[in-house]
Amino acid sequence: MKSIVVVSDSHGNRRALEALFPVMEESDYIIHLGDTSQDGGFLRAKFLNKTFLVNGNCDLVKLGENELTLDIENVKIFACHGHMYSAKYTYAKIAARAKELGCGVALFGHTHSAFEGEVDGVLLVNPGTLSRYSHKSYAYIIVNGGKAVAKIVDADERNL
């Protein structure tokens, strides 16, 4: 069994990221989905061997990949920021790209709105945002036995 913390769109709110350090320390993987990847770089410096970064549309400094795939416990995961797949208007393009890559899970951000659901047989997870100016949330995913289960966590309740 492996656990994954997924954050996105932190937009420089390192205080919120630092507040998640206890959860990140106990997790097996951390994925930052962009905006800003510099915040992801901050996480990677702290959690070197388990942090993965994706670049977002607001990332002037590109520290991650434009998209990536990971294989965790026999679950193939596609990760992107979402802006290149029209995430604000449709989830179908992200699901299609995940299927094209043989992934059963797709992670994306960009919209600042948390989402967890299935589209065309692909589990889609958007952790929302950790921006100072929005409702804050992140995603926690458990992968076990070839299956993934995601939970959106309300970070505002934790006063991040």
N, C-alpha and C positions, 0 to 999 in steps of 0.2 A: 504494500500500500504506500502510495506517495501523495504528498499534499503540495498544492501550488497556490501561491498568493498572486493575484493578477491585479495590477493597478494601471490606470491610464489618465492622461490629461491632468497631470499634477500641476502644471503651469507654475513651477517654482515654489510650491507650497511644501517645503522640506519639513516643516513642523509636523504636517500630517503624515509624511513618510516616516519620520522618526518615531512618531507615536505608534506606528505599526511594527517597529523593530522587534518587539517580543513575539509577535505572530510570525514575522519573517524568519526569525532565528530558529523557530521550531519547524518551519516548513522545509520541504525538500527542494523546491524551486520557487523563483520569483520572476515574474514576467512584467515588464513595463512596456505598455503599448504606445508610447510616444506622447508628445506634447508635454513636457519636454524630455528629450533623450538625455539632456544634461542631468536631470533628476535621476534618470535611470543609471547614468554613470556614477552618480553619488551612491546609489544602491549597490552597484557592481563593486565599487571600492570597498564597501562594508561587507558584502556577501559575494566575494569574487567567483567562487566556483559553482554558484547556483542561480545567477542572475542573467536573464536574457532580455535584450532590448530591441525594440522596433522603433523606427523613425516615424514621426508624425508630420503633419503639414506645417506646423509652427516651429519645427526643429531646424534652426539655422546651422547648428553644429550637429552633424550626423554621427552619432556614436553607435548606432545599431544597424540592423538590416531593414530593408523596406518591407520584407515579409520573411517569415521563417517557418520551418516545420520542426517539430520535436516528436520523438517516439518515447512515450513514458508508460511503462507497464503495459505494453502492447496496445496502447491507444495513441493514434497518430493525431497530432494537434497542429493546426494552422494558426498562425498569429500575424496580424497586420494592424495598422492604425485604423483603416476603414475608409479614409478619404478617397483612395483610388478605386473604391468599389461602391461609391454613392451611398454610404451607410446612413446618411441622414434621410434618404428617400426610400431605400429598399434594402432588405437583407438577402434577397435572392442571389445577388452577384457574389456576396461573400460565401454563401452556402455552395454555389456552383464552383467557385475556385477551390474551396476545401475538398469537394468531391473529386474535382479534377486531379488534385494532389493525393487522393486516397485517404483523406483525413475525415474522421468522424466527429471532430470538435473544431470549432473555429472561434478564435478570440479576436475581438476588435474593440476600438474605442471611438474617438472622434465626436460622437453625438452628445457627450456629457450626460446621457441618460442610460441608466443601468437596464440591462435586459438579459434574461436567461430563458431560452426556449428552443424548440426544434423547428427547423425549416428544411424541408426536403430530405429528412433523415439525418441532418447534421445538427449537433448540439451547438447552438450559438450562445456566446457569453460576452457581454459588454459589461465591464466592471463599473461603468459610470465615470465619475471624475473625483479627484481630490483637490480641485481648484478651491481657492479661498472664497470664491464668489458664487458657488453653487452648492446644491445638496450633495454631500460627500458620501461616496460608497466605494467598495472594492469587491472583488470576487475571491472566493475560497473554493478550490476544487480538490476533490479526492478522486484519485485514480486507483482502481483495484480490480484485478481479475479481468482486464480488458474492457472495463467500463469506467465512465467518468460521471461524477455527480457534482453539480455546481450550486453554490449558494451566494447570493448577493448579500453583502453585509453592509448595513447602514452605519457608516462611519460618523455621521452627525450625532448618533446616540452615544458614541464614545468621545464626543467633544474634540474631534480632530479639526 
